């Protein structure tokens, strides 16, 4: 199983508003509102910490969810945000 590394795209602007992260893709002005779990992943997306470690260290502890379910959900969310240019995903550390 290959690792996934995630980083925030440089082509976005983000702001925390009432406990939710609001992210705008500057290329097309698309807005995304991230829920608590997605916000936690967004904030931990440093490009060098594997997604599985982020899920285990942050999501499973804060939201009391089992690791496999949390990881599957995180993969879907990351893939969706990557498809919209909000996150970068790689099999090697980014940056």
C-alpha positions in Angstrom: 0.0 0.0 0.0 1.5 3.3 -1.1 1.5 6.3 1.2 -0.4 9.5 0.2 1.0 12.9 1.1 -1.1 16.0 0.9 -0.4 19.7 0.8 -2.5 22.8 0.5 -2.4 24.3 -3.0 -0.7 27.6 -3.3 -3.5 28.7 -5.6 -6.1 29.0 -2.9 -7.1 31.4 -0.1 -8.4 30.1 3.1 -10.0 31.6 6.2 -11.5 30.1 9.4 -15.0 31.4 9.9 -17.2 30.2 12.8 -15.3 27.0 13.2 -15.4 26.1 9.5 -12.6 26.5 7.0 -13.7 28.4 3.9 -11.4 27.8 0.9 -11.4 29.7 -2.4 -9.7 28.5 -5.5 -8.3 31.7 -6.9 -8.2 30.3 -10.5 -11.9 30.1 -10.8 -13.2 31.7 -7.5 -14.9 28.5 -6.5 -15.7 28.4 -2.7 -15.5 25.3 -0.5 -16.7 25.0 3.0 -14.9 22.3 4.9 -16.5 20.4 7.8 -14.7 19.8 11.1 -12.9 16.6 9.8 -11.9 18.2 6.5 -10.7 21.3 8.3 -8.5 19.2 10.6 -7.0 17.4 7.6 -6.6 20.7 5.7 -4.7 22.2 8.7 -2.4 19.1 9.0 -1.7 19.0 5.2 2.0 19.9 5.4 3.2 17.8 2.4 5.5 15.6 4.6 3.1 13.8 7.0 1.4 10.8 5.4 -2.4 11.0 5.2 -2.7 7.8 7.2 -0.7 9.4 10.0 -2.8 12.5 9.9 -6.0 10.4 10.1 -4.7 8.4 13.0 -3.1 11.3 15.0 -5.9 13.9 14.4 -9.1 12.5 13.1 -9.4 9.2 15.1 -8.4 11.0 18.4 -10.6 14.0 17.9 -13.7 12.4 16.4 -13.7 8.9 17.9 -14.0 7.0 14.6 -12.3 3.8 13.6 -9.1 4.1 11.6 -10.2 2.3 8.4 -13.5 4.2 8.1 -11.8 7.5 8.8 -9.1 6.8 6.2 -11.5 5.8 3.5 -13.6 9.0 4.2 -10.4 11.1 4.2 -9.2 9.6 0.9 -12.5 10.5 -0.8 -12.5 14.0 0.6 -8.8 14.5 -0.4 -9.5 13.2 -3.9 -12.4 15.6 -4.3 -10.5 18.6 -3.1 -7.5 17.6 -5.3 -9.7 17.3 -8.3 -10.7 20.9 -7.7 -7.1 22.1 -7.3 -7.5 22.8 -3.6 -5.1 20.1 -2.3 -2.0 18.5 -3.9 -1.6 14.7 -3.5 1.6 12.7 -4.1 3.0 9.3 -3.3 6.2 11.0 -2.1 6.6 14.0 0.3 5.8 17.3 -1.3 8.1 20.2 -1.0 
